[in-house]
């Protein structure tokens, strides 16, 4: 019983770390995801989707090298950091 509980706890913690943001950083790439669980190092977001993920706890964007075509002005918070 205890072993089952420990395995369940380990699995739960692993899924939290795999799908969570890294210390307030949202990762972006030119071909990033535009929905769902995106913005992590393993699953970066598109630039447009990334801007919807910004909040007081996640306000640093790390952009991968590449071309980001923009067809309209971007709306961003004033205290946003882009790297």
C-alpha positions as CSV (number, residue, x, y, z in Angstrom):
1,X,0.0,0.0,0.0
2,X,2.8,2.4,1.0
3,X,4.7,1.6,-2.2
4,X,1.6,2.3,-4.3
5,X,1.2,5.7,-2.6
6,X,4.8,6.6,-3.2
7,X,4.6,5.6,-6.8
8,X,1.5,7.7,-7.2
9,X,3.2,10.7,-5.6
10,X,6.3,10.3,-7.7
11,X,4.2,10.2,-10.9
12,X,2.2,13.2,-9.8
13,X,5.3,15.3,-9.1
14,X,6.9,14.3,-12.4
15,X,3.9,15.5,-14.4
16,X,3.9,18.8,-12.6
17,X,7.6,19.4,-13.4
18,X,7.3,18.3,-17.0
19,X,4.4,20.6,-17.9
20,X,5.1,23.6,-15.6
21,X,6.7,26.9,-16.6
22,X,10.3,27.4,-15.5
23,X,10.4,30.1,-12.9
24,X,8.1,32.5,-14.7
25,X,9.7,32.0,-18.1
26,X,7.6,31.4,-21.2
27,X,9.5,29.7,-24.1
28,X,8.7,30.7,-27.7
29,X,9.8,29.4,-31.1
30,X,8.8,30.4,-34.6
31,X,6.9,27.1,-35.0
32,X,5.6,26.9,-31.4
33,X,2.3,25.6,-30.3
34,X,-0.7,27.9,-30.5
35,X,-2.9,26.1,-27.8
36,X,-2.9,23.8,-24.9
37,X,0.1,23.2,-22.6
38,X,2.7,25.3,-24.3
39,X,5.4,27.7,-23.3
40,X,7.8,25.2,-21.7
41,X,11.3,24.4,-22.9
42,X,10.0,21.0,-24.2
43,X,6.9,22.5,-25.8
44,X,7.5,26.2,-26.7
45,X,4.6,28.5,-27.7
46,X,4.1,30.6,-30.7
47,X,4.7,34.3,-30.2
48,X,0.9,35.2,-30.4
49,X,-0.1,32.4,-28.0
50,X,2.8,33.3,-25.7
51,X,1.4,36.8,-25.2
52,X,-1.9,35.2,-23.9
53,X,0.1,33.2,-21.3
54,X,1.7,36.3,-19.8
55,X,0.5,37.0,-16.2
56,X,2.1,38.4,-13.0
57,X,3.8,35.0,-12.3
58,X,5.0,34.5,-15.9
59,X,6.4,37.7,-17.4
60,X,9.7,36.7,-19.0
61,X,9.8,35.5,-22.6
62,X,12.7,33.5,-24.1
63,X,12.6,33.5,-27.8
64,X,14.4,30.9,-29.9
65,X,16.4,32.1,-32.9
66,X,14.3,32.4,-36.0
67,X,11.9,34.5,-38.1
68,X,8.7,35.6,-36.5
69,X,6.4,37.1,-39.1
70,X,4.1,39.7,-37.6
71,X,1.0,40.9,-39.5
72,X,-0.4,43.2,-36.8
73,X,0.9,45.2,-33.8
74,X,1.6,43.2,-30.7
75,X,-0.1,44.1,-27.4
76,X,2.3,43.6,-24.5
77,X,2.4,44.4,-20.8
78,X,4.8,47.2,-19.7
79,X,6.8,45.0,-17.3
80,X,7.5,42.2,-19.7
81,X,11.0,41.0,-20.3
82,X,12.0,39.5,-23.7
83,X,15.2,37.6,-24.1
